Amino acid sequence: MTKRLHIAVVGGGAAGFFAAIAAKQTNPEARVTIFERGQKVLAKVLITGGGRCNLTNSFAQIMDLKQAYPRGDKMMKRLFNVFSHKDTWQWFEQRGVKLVKQDDECVFPISQSAQSVVDALTHEAHKLGVEVRTGYAVEAVKQMENGDLQLLFKVQKPVTVQRAAITTGGSPQANALQYLANLGHNIVQPVPSLFTFNIADAAFKALMGTVVEGTTVSLVGTKHKATGPLLVTHWGASGPAILKLSSYGARYVHDCDYQFPIAVNWIGLTNSALVAEHLQGIVDSNPRKFLTSVHPFGLPTRMWQYILQKTALGADKRWDELGKKGLNKLVEALTNDQYKVTGKGAFRDEFVTCGGVSLSDINLNTMESKVCKNLYFAGEVLDVDAITGGFNLQAAWTTGFVAGKAMAL
């Protein structure tokens, strides 16, 4: 009599549930068990998108997946042929979670509640007969001579299975992945990604609450740059442009111990001659008006006043008093405004890591480990992560689906 296939999924998050569901759908006869270290499953899904759950993106603004996935873009491009953002939309809508796309291309449940997503996943898993065990913290995985895998836990007795998927999410500490390194996997040093920047400049922080659309922010001395809205906060800078830049330059700024200069182009235009031409046009059209009364490029009032103050161009100065020197000062302040970052802040309750199990150790068609047969991976435990906007959860759905299907065959 053939032994019933037992599949373990280690980690009860987005990737874990998707892997377990895909495995059970592919092989209904298999026994599929999720082992979650905490007391609650899908805890991180509940807090993503401020509790609204930005579960994917339309990808309409992504011309190259490298824009969304600084690490793992080639893998994601391959796997999207199997399960893409369009499949995610269809999957959730077929299970009663109606979705809506925002103007920024982020996709949320119409309910605006992450609980809808959690309920859909837990209901589907329960309906299919997926078992869920909480309070199971894995400490080691051993490969048996016959190819089976033995999972060793902190408290509970070991469990032997035929296939297992590791979907434990991002880990801020490399030692949390030591049990995978012990099996022979290369671990790319985990470092934080998706964070805000601390800036000590008091005059800048006094602009707290000001949002400037269409900025370009770069890490000085590197090729890393990001575009989008920038939000001034009481600790420094946040907003999509900053969060994207923290993702693109995650490893670089970690190596700089989070002390580094950034350059802000407040208007998104890189051609200094065109910027100077635009400003000269204001001089010609409004010669007797005060500098404060005309805001170039639609800059918010407070930001424009701050730039005038920073460039020492008085509020009582008129446009025809600017002169060539003053005009050049403004061009520089608008297109290359530099700040010293003194540390990293947090991004709400979300935590994303750059690093994890090296993709070179993974069969990217099946997500199976190349160094430990019958062991699969999905989600952020891998060296794949994304900018904010639903892309990280999409990576969880995609890799979870591919791993779950492959290990059930």
Secondary structure, DSSP 4 states (H G I P E B T S, - for coil): -PPPPEEEEE--SHHHHHHHHHHHHH-TTSEEEEEESSSSSSHHHHHGGGGT---EE--TT-SSHHHH-TBTHHHHHHHTTTS-HHHHHHHHHHTT--EEE-TTSEEEETT--HHHHHHHHHHHHHHHT-EEEES--EEEEEE-TTS-EEEEESSSPPEEESEEEE-----SSGGGGHHHHTTT--EEEEEEES--EEE--HHHHTTTT-EEEEEEEEETTSS-EEEEEEEE-SSEEESHHHHHHHHHTHHHHHHTTT-EEEEEETT----HHHHHHHHHHHHHH-TTSBGGG--GGG--HHHHHHHHHHTT--TT-BGGG-HHHHHHHHHHHHH-EEEEEEEE--BTTB-EEEEEE-GGGEETTTTEESSSTTEEE-GGGBS-B--SSSHHHHHHHHHHHHHHHHHH-
